[in-house]
Amino acid sequence: MRGKSSVDSLFLTRPGFVEFFVVFVKLIHGLTAVVPAIILLFYPEPVAEHMRNHYLGLLVFFALLTIILFQALGVYSEDLYQILLLFPQLSPRNLAAWFSMSLVLFGVERILMLRLYRHLMKNGKFLQRTVILGFTETAVHVAEHLSRNSDIRSGLIGFIDDRTERIPKELSRLPLLGNTRDLEKLIRSEQVNQVMITLPWAAEQRINGLVKRLRQMSVNVMLVPDMAALRYGHNRITDVGGILMFNTSQLPLRGWSPFIKRCEDLLLASLGLLLLSPVMLATAIAIKLDSKGPVLFRQKRFGYNDNLIRVFKFRSMYVEQTDLNAENQTTRLDPRITRVGRIIRKTSIDELPQLFNVLLGNMSMVGPRPHATATKAAGIPFEQAVSEYSSRHRVKPGITGWAQINGYRGETDTLFKIQKRVEYDLEYIAKWSVWLDLYIVFMTVPAVLSTKEVY
């Protein structure tokens, strides 16, 4: 017996045994990950024989993926050889009980979530409220299919069609909600989150116009599959109730992004007001001493979803010459601007009261700058000068933005300037992240100090 023990001890201390042991553990981990699934291939409902090889190949891939993931997480480091390192006070029996109860709770949680989903759907509540644009045979097919296969993600609330006087008011058990103008109102009032276009492909030009218009609003736009849809299917094909659809336009901020950006706005705006309150107080006193009239004024500007908002600013013009709609852009040595006004406009101090707009929720710290309702570039209204101008209103306007730190700030006296400003705004919307916002905020001060075209 002593001889055998010595041999075993010698074997365990051989240089290659540790590597062999780790390989063995990896093999066990891979099998542990896939054995339950292998059993399910044969019991209780056997998978067709011609499909088994396909699934077995897939399971081998998952086994390898499990080992690679464990390797990346450091499972095969020194901790592999330490017993109950993380929970030294728990016995193996207690650990087994813990994991078993967690598994049961996960199952119960899933069942409760499904019951909640069914309850919400029964009461007409969905994560996205969807309409079908265009009453066609395809539209009826889509509506009937989604009614049978819908889930909490998308719920049909009705049809949209411009032929309101020629088609039934009730279609496939869904109401006719109006024409495309009514649809725009529903989108802007946030009653519709998703539009499925089912117009016949013979109306290709009309589809093109609708897609361009809807891309300028905060709504998901889907084209029901057809070969002609390929020209609009930019990056993604989305599964909606089992039907594949081209996603031609997505909400710029999805999931948790709006909540994260709102928290960011509240934090930065509160911090800004705290740090800049002495500057704002001194500015208010200077304005009051320099010329008669109120310290602040509110100007109508285009905000989120093309809705009008009132933006706060420090008054920089003489009261009797104030241009509320910005019909005439300011120029060098503009006689309408007060002495204090020249300083606060040059340094953008006149924009600081917009921190209150951020707290109120109709502006963000970072985003496309809001423009007054009558602003023009080379005598042409902005929305006519740039066809995608309204697309910048798919997010809240900001105190500062990507265009501003890239030098496009101040007077827009040429078409090129407004085109570049919109180009940068749309790039910001596409690439938004918290880190990009923080970078823009950080770079705003040097950008303001280096700009010469602000009067």
C-alpha positions as CSV (number, residue, x, y, z in Angstrom):
1,M,0.0,0.0,0.0
2,R,2.8,2.3,0.8
3,G,4.4,1.6,-2.6
4,K,1.1,2.5,-4.4
5,S,0.8,5.7,-2.3
6,S,4.3,6.7,-3.3
7,V,3.5,6.1,-7.0
8,D,0.2,8.1,-6.8
9,S,2.1,10.9,-5.0
10,L,4.8,10.9,-7.7
11,F,2.1,11.0,-10.5
12,L,0.4,14.0,-8.8
13,T,3.6,15.9,-8.6
14,R,4.7,15.4,-12.2
15,P,5.2,18.8,-14.0
16,G,2.5,18.1,-16.6
17,F,-0.3,17.0,-14.1
18,V,-1.5,20.6,-13.4
19,E,-2.0,21.3,-17.1
20,F,-3.7,17.9,-17.4
21,F,-6.0,18.7,-14.5
22,V,-7.0,22.1,-15.9
23,V,-7.8,20.4,-19.3
24,F,-9.9,17.8,-17.5
25,V,-11.8,20.6,-15.6
26,K,-12.4,22.4,-18.9
27,L,-13.8,19.3,-20.4
28,I,-16.2,18.8,-17.5
29,H,-17.4,22.4,-17.7
30,G,-18.1,22.0,-21.5
31,L,-20.0,18.8,-20.9
32,T,-21.9,20.4,-18.0
33,A,-23.0,23.2,-20.3
34,V,-24.5,20.9,-23.0
35,V,-25.5,17.6,-21.4
36,P,-29.0,18.8,-20.4
37,A,-29.6,19.9,-24.0
38,I,-28.3,16.6,-25.4
39,I,-30.8,14.7,-23.2
40,L,-33.6,17.0,-24.5
41,L,-32.7,15.9,-28.0
42,F,-34.0,12.4,-27.2
43,Y,-36.4,12.9,-24.3
44,P,-39.3,13.6,-23.7
45,E,-40.0,14.7,-27.4
46,P,-37.2,13.3,-29.6
47,V,-35.9,15.7,-32.3
48,A,-36.1,14.5,-35.9
49,E,-33.0,12.3,-36.7
50,H,-32.0,14.4,-39.7
51,M,-31.8,17.5,-37.4
52,R,-29.8,15.9,-34.6
53,N,-26.4,16.3,-36.2
54,H,-27.1,20.0,-36.8
55,Y,-28.0,20.5,-33.1
56,L,-25.1,18.4,-31.9
57,G,-22.7,20.6,-33.9
58,L,-24.3,23.7,-32.4
59,L,-23.9,22.2,-28.9
60,V,-20.2,21.5,-29.4
61,F,-19.9,25.2,-30.3
62,F,-21.6,26.2,-27.1
63,A,-19.4,23.9,-25.1
64,L,-16.3,25.6,-26.5
65,L,-17.8,29.0,-26.0
66,T,-18.5,28.2,-22.3
67,I,-14.8,27.2,-21.8
68,I,-13.6,30.3,-23.6
69,L,-15.9,32.5,-21.5
70,F,-14.7,30.9,-18.3
71,Q,-11.1,31.3,-19.4
72,A,-11.7,35.1,-20.0
73,L,-13.3,35.4,-16.6
74,G,-10.3,33.9,-14.9
75,V,-12.0,30.8,-13.7
76,Y,-8.9,28.7,-14.4
77,S,-6.6,30.9,-12.3
78,E,-5.3,30.2,-8.8
79,D,-8.9,30.4,-7.5
80,L,-9.7,27.0,-9.2
81,Y,-7.7,25.2,-6.5
82,Q,-9.1,27.0,-3.5
83,I,-12.1,25.5,-1.7
84,L,-15.1,27.9,-1.1
85,L,-12.9,30.9,-1.4
86,L,-15.8,33.3,-2.0
87,F,-18.2,31.9,0.6
88,P,-16.0,30.2,3.3
89,Q,-19.0,30.1,5.8
90,L,-21.3,28.1,3.5
91,S,-21.1,24.3,3.3
92,P,-21.5,22.5,-0.1
93,R,-25.1,21.6,1.0
94,N,-26.0,25.2,1.6
95,L,-24.5,26.3,-1.7
96,A,-26.5,23.6,-3.5
97,A,-29.7,24.8,-1.7
98,W,-28.9,28.4,-2.7
99,F,-28.5,27.5,-6.4
100,S,-31.5,25.3,-6.4
101,M,-33.7,28.0,-4.9
102,S,-32.4,30.6,-7.3
103,L,-33.3,28.3,-10.2
104,V,-36.9,28.0,-8.8
105,L,-37.2,31.7,-8.3
106,F,-36.0,32.4,-11.8
107,G,-38.8,30.1,-13.1
108,V,-41.4,31.7,-10.9
109,E,-40.2,35.2,-12.0
110,R,-40.6,34.3,-15.6
111,I,-44.1,32.9,-15.1
112,L,-45.1,36.1,-13.3
113,M,-43.7,38.3,-16.0
114,L,-45.6,36.3,-18.7
115,R,-48.9,36.7,-16.7
116,L,-48.2,40.5,-16.4
117,Y,-47.5,40.7,-20.1
118,R,-50.8,39.0,-20.9
119,H,-52.7,41.3,-18.5
120,L,-51.2,44.4,-20.1
121,M,-51.8,43.2,-23.6
122,K,-55.4,42.3,-22.7
123,N,-55.9,46.0,-21.6
124,G,-54.3,47.3,-24.8
125,K,-50.9,48.3,-23.2
126,F,-47.7,47.6,-25.2
127,L,-44.1,48.8,-25.2
128,Q,-44.7,50.2,-28.7
129,R,-48.0,51.5,-30.2
130,T,-48.0,50.6,-33.8
131,V,-50.1,51.7,-36.8
132,I,-50.2,50.3,-40.4
133,L,-49.9,52.9,-43.1
134,G,-51.8,52.0,-46.3
135,F,-54.9,49.7,-46.4
136,T,-53.9,46.9,-48.8
137,E,-54.2,43.1,-48.9
138,T,-50.7,43.0,-47.4
139,A,-51.9,45.3,-44.6
140,V,-54.8,43.0,-43.7
141,H,-52.5,40.0,-43.7
142,V,-50.0,41.8,-41.4
143,A,-52.8,42.9,-39.1
144,E,-54.3,39.4,-38.8
145,H,-50.9,37.8,-38.3
146,L,-49.8,40.2,-35.6
147,S,-53.2,39.8,-33.8
148,R,-52.4,36.0,-33.6
149,N,-48.7,36.4,-32.8
150,S,-48.4,39.7,-31.0
151,D,-46.3,40.2,-27.9
152,I,-45.7,43.0,-25.4
153,R,-43.2,44.7,-27.7
154,S,-45.7,45.8,-30.4
155,G,-49.4,46.4,-30.4
156,L,-51.5,47.4,-33.4
157,I,-53.9,50.3,-32.6
158,G,-55.2,51.0,-36.1
159,F,-54.7,51.9,-39.8
160,I,-53.7,55.1,-41.5
161,D,-54.8,55.9,-45.1
162,D,-55.4,59.0,-47.1
163,R,-58.4,57.5,-48.7
164,T,-60.5,58.0,-45.6
165,E,-63.8,58.6,-47.4
166,R,-63.4,55.4,-49.6
167,I,-62.5,52.6,-47.2
168,P,-64.3,51.1,-44.2
169,K,-64.0,52.7,-40.8
170,E,-63.2,49.3,-39.2
171,L,-60.5,47.2,-40.8
172,S,-59.6,43.7,-39.6
173,R,-61.1,44.6,-36.2
174,L,-58.9,47.7,-36.1
175,P,-60.1,51.3,-36.5
176,L,-59.1,53.7,-39.3
177,L,-57.3,56.5,-37.3
178,G,-57.2,59.1,-40.1
179,N,-54.8,60.2,-42.9
180,T,-51.1,60.9,-42.9
181,R,-51.6,64.4,-41.4
182,D,-53.4,62.8,-38.5
183,L,-50.5,60.3,-38.2
184,E,-48.0,63.2,-37.8
185,K,-50.2,64.6,-34.9
186,L,-50.3,61.1,-33.3
187,I,-46.5,60.8,-33.5
188,R,-45.8,64.3,-32.2
189,S,-48.1,63.7,-29.2
190,E,-46.2,60.4,-28.6
191,Q,-49.3,58.2,-29.1
192,V,-47.6,56.2,-31.9
193,N,-44.1,54.8,-31.6
194,Q,-44.0,52.6,-34.8
195,V,-45.3,52.8,-38.3
196,M,-45.5,49.9,-40.7
197,I,-45.7,50.9,-44.4
198,T,-47.8,48.5,-46.5
199,L,-48.4,50.6,-49.6
200,P,-48.2,48.8,-53.0
201,W,-44.7,49.0,-54.6
202,A,-46.2,50.6,-57.6
203,A,-46.5,53.7,-55.4
204,E,-42.7,53.8,-55.0
205,Q,-42.4,57.6,-55.2
206,R,-45.0,58.0,-52.5
207,I,-43.3,55.5,-50.3
208,N,-40.0,57.4,-50.8
209,G,-41.7,60.7,-49.7
210,L,-43.3,59.1,-46.7
211,V,-40.1,57.5,-45.5
212,K,-38.2,60.8,-45.8
213,R,-40.9,62.6,-43.8
214,L,-41.2,60.0,-41.1
215,R,-37.4,59.8,-40.7
216,Q,-37.6,63.4,-39.4
217,M,-39.8,62.4,-36.5
218,S,-39.1,60.3,-33.4
219,V,-40.7,57.0,-34.6
220,N,-39.6,53.6,-35.8
221,V,-40.5,53.1,-39.4
222,M,-40.9,49.7,-41.0
223,L,-41.3,48.6,-44.6
224,V,-43.2,45.3,-45.0
225,P,-40.8,43.0,-46.9
226,D,-40.5,43.3,-50.7
227,M,-37.6,43.4,-53.0
228,A,-38.1,47.1,-53.5
229,A,-37.6,47.6,-49.8
230,L,-33.9,46.7,-50.1
231,R,-33.1,50.3,-51.0
232,Y,-34.4,51.5,-47.7
233,G,-33.2,48.7,-45.4
234,H,-30.1,50.4,-44.1
235,N,-28.6,48.2,-41.5
236,R,-31.2,46.0,-39.8
237,I,-34.0,43.6,-40.4
238,T,-36.3,43.5,-37.4
239,D,-38.5,40.6,-36.4
240,V,-42.0,41.8,-35.5
241,G,-44.3,39.0,-34.4
242,G,-42.5,36.6,-36.7
243,I,-42.6,38.8,-39.8
244,L,-39.2,40.2,-40.9
245,M,-39.3,43.9,-41.7
246,F,-36.7,46.4,-42.9
247,N,-36.0,49.0,-40.2
248,T,-35.6,52.2,-42.2
249,S,-35.5,54.6,-39.2
250,Q,-35.0,54.1,-35.5
251,L,-35.6,56.2,-32.4
252,P,-32.3,58.0,-31.9
253,L,-32.3,57.2,-28.1
254,R,-33.6,53.7,-27.3
255,G,-33.9,51.5,-24.2
256,W,-32.3,53.2,-21.1
257,S,-30.6,55.9,-23.2
258,P,-33.4,58.6,-22.6
259,F,-33.3,57.9,-18.8
260,I,-29.5,58.0,-18.7
261,K,-29.4,61.3,-20.7
262,R,-32.0,62.8,-18.5
263,C,-30.0,61.9,-15.4
264,E,-26.9,63.4,-17.0
265,D,-28.8,66.6,-17.8
266,L,-30.1,67.0,-14.2
267,L,-26.7,66.4,-12.8
268,L,-24.8,68.7,-15.1
269,A,-27.4,71.5,-15.1
270,S,-27.6,71.5,-11.3
271,L,-23.8,71.5,-11.0
272,G,-23.6,74.3,-13.6
273,L,-26.1,76.5,-11.8
274,L,-24.2,76.0,-8.5
275,L,-20.9,76.9,-10.0
276,L,-22.0,79.7,-12.4
277,S,-24.6,81.4,-10.1
278,P,-22.1,84.2,-9.2
279,V,-21.5,84.9,-12.9
280,M,-25.2,84.8,-13.6
281,L,-25.9,87.2,-10.7
282,A,-23.2,89.6,-11.9
283,T,-24.6,89.5,-15.4
284,A,-28.1,90.2,-14.3
285,I,-26.9,93.3,-12.3
286,A,-24.8,94.5,-15.3
287,I,-27.8,94.2,-17.7
288,K,-30.1,96.1,-15.3
289,L,-27.5,98.9,-14.9
290,D,-26.7,99.1,-18.6
291,S,-30.2,99.6,-20.1
292,K,-33.8,99.6,-19.1
293,G,-35.9,96.5,-19.4
294,P,-36.1,93.0,-18.0
295,V,-32.9,90.9,-17.4
296,L,-34.3,87.9,-19.1
297,F,-36.4,87.3,-22.2
298,R,-38.0,84.2,-23.6
299,Q,-37.8,83.3,-27.3
300,K,-39.9,80.8,-29.3
301,R,-37.7,78.1,-30.8
302,F,-38.1,74.7,-32.4
303,G,-37.6,71.9,-29.9
304,Y,-38.1,68.1,-29.7
305,N,-40.4,66.7,-32.4
306,D,-40.7,70.2,-34.0
307,N,-42.7,71.5,-31.0
308,L,-42.3,75.1,-30.1
309,I,-40.5,75.8,-26.8
310,R,-39.7,79.0,-25.0
311,V,-36.0,79.4,-24.4
312,F,-34.6,81.6,-21.6
313,K,-31.8,84.1,-22.4
314,F,-30.2,87.1,-20.8
315,R,-31.4,90.2,-22.7
316,S,-28.6,91.5,-25.0
317,M,-30.6,94.0,-27.1
318,Y,-32.3,97.2,-26.3
319,V,-35.9,96.5,-25.3
320,E,-37.5,98.5,-28.2
321,Q,-35.3,96.7,-30.8
322,T,-35.6,93.1,-29.5
323,D,-36.2,90.6,-32.3
324,L,-38.3,87.8,-30.7
325,N,-38.4,85.7,-33.8
326,A,-34.8,86.3,-35.1
327,E,-36.0,87.5,-38.5
328,N,-32.9,89.6,-38.8
329,Q,-29.6,87.9,-37.7
330,T,-27.2,89.9,-35.7
331,T,-24.2,91.4,-37.6
332,R,-20.9,92.9,-36.6
333,L,-21.5,96.3,-34.8
334,D,-25.2,95.6,-34.8
335,P,-26.8,98.8,-33.3
336,R,-29.5,96.8,-31.5
337,I,-27.0,95.2,-29.1
338,T,-26.2,96.8,-25.8
339,R,-22.7,97.3,-24.4
340,V,-23.2,94.4,-22.0
341,G,-24.9,92.4,-24.7
342,R,-21.8,92.4,-26.9
343,I,-19.8,90.9,-24.0
344,I,-22.3,88.2,-23.0
345,R,-23.1,87.2,-26.6
346,K,-19.4,86.8,-27.5
347,T,-18.8,84.6,-24.5
348,S,-22.2,82.8,-24.7
349,I,-23.0,84.0,-21.2
350,D,-26.4,85.1,-22.6
351,E,-27.2,81.3,-23.0
352,L,-26.6,80.4,-19.3
353,P,-30.3,80.8,-18.3
354,Q,-31.0,77.8,-20.5
355,L,-29.8,75.7,-17.6
356,F,-33.4,76.3,-16.3
357,N,-34.7,74.9,-19.6
358,V,-32.7,71.8,-19.0
359,L,-34.1,71.4,-15.5
360,L,-37.6,71.9,-16.9
361,G,-37.0,69.1,-19.4
362,N,-37.5,70.9,-22.7
363,M,-33.7,71.1,-23.5
364,S,-30.6,69.0,-22.9
365,M,-27.1,70.1,-21.9
366,V,-25.9,68.7,-25.2
367,G,-27.8,68.5,-28.5
368,P,-28.5,70.4,-31.7
369,R,-28.8,74.1,-30.9
370,P,-32.5,75.3,-31.0
371,H,-33.2,77.9,-33.7
372,A,-35.7,80.7,-33.6
373,T,-38.8,80.3,-35.8
374,A,-37.9,82.9,-38.4
375,T,-34.1,82.3,-38.8
376,K,-32.8,82.1,-42.4
377,A,-29.6,81.3,-44.2
378,A,-28.8,83.6,-47.1
379,G,-32.5,84.7,-47.1
380,I,-33.8,81.1,-47.2
381,P,-35.6,79.4,-44.2
382,F,-33.5,76.7,-42.7
383,E,-36.0,73.9,-43.4
384,Q,-36.0,74.9,-47.1
385,A,-32.2,75.3,-47.2
386,V,-31.5,71.8,-45.9
387,S,-34.0,69.0,-46.7
388,E,-33.1,67.0,-43.6
389,Y,-33.2,70.0,-41.3
390,S,-36.1,68.7,-39.2
391,S,-34.3,65.4,-38.5
392,R,-32.2,67.3,-35.9
393,H,-35.4,67.7,-33.9
394,R,-35.6,64.0,-33.2
395,V,-33.8,64.7,-29.9
396,K,-34.0,67.6,-27.5
397,P,-32.1,70.7,-28.4
398,G,-29.0,71.5,-26.3
399,I,-27.1,74.4,-24.8
400,T,-24.0,73.3,-26.6
401,G,-23.5,70.7,-29.4
402,W,-21.2,68.9,-31.7
403,A,-21.6,71.5,-34.4
404,Q,-20.6,74.3,-32.0
405,I,-17.4,72.8,-30.8
406,N,-16.4,72.1,-34.5
407,G,-16.6,75.8,-35.3
408,Y,-20.2,76.1,-36.6
409,R,-21.5,78.7,-34.1
410,G,-22.9,82.1,-34.6
411,E,-24.2,83.8,-37.8
412,T,-25.4,81.5,-40.6
413,D,-25.2,83.9,-43.5
414,T,-24.5,81.2,-46.1
415,L,-26.2,78.0,-47.1
416,F,-22.9,76.1,-46.5
417,K,-22.8,77.1,-42.8
418,I,-26.3,75.8,-42.1
419,Q,-25.7,72.6,-44.2
420,K,-22.5,71.9,-42.2
421,R,-24.3,72.6,-38.9
422,V,-27.1,70.2,-39.7
423,E,-24.5,67.6,-40.9
424,Y,-22.7,67.7,-37.5
425,D,-26.0,67.7,-35.6
426,L,-27.2,64.5,-37.4
427,E,-23.7,62.9,-36.8
428,Y,-24.1,63.6,-33.1
429,I,-27.6,62.0,-33.0
430,A,-26.2,58.9,-34.7
431,K,-23.2,58.6,-32.4
432,W,-24.7,59.7,-29.1
433,S,-23.1,58.4,-25.9
434,V,-22.5,59.8,-22.4
435,W,-18.8,60.0,-23.2
436,L,-19.4,62.1,-26.3
437,D,-21.7,64.4,-24.3
438,L,-19.0,64.9,-21.6
439,Y,-16.4,65.5,-24.3
440,I,-18.6,68.2,-25.9
441,V,-19.2,69.9,-22.6
442,F,-15.5,69.9,-21.8
443,M,-14.6,71.3,-25.2
444,T,-17.3,74.0,-25.2
445,V,-15.3,76.7,-23.3
446,P,-12.2,76.6,-25.7
447,A,-14.6,76.5,-28.7
448,V,-16.5,79.6,-27.4
449,L,-13.2,81.5,-26.8
450,S,-11.9,80.7,-30.2
451,T,-15.0,81.6,-32.3
452,K,-14.9,85.0,-34.0
453,E,-18.2,84.9,-35.9
454,V,-20.5,85.6,-32.9
455,Y,-21.8,89.2,-32.7
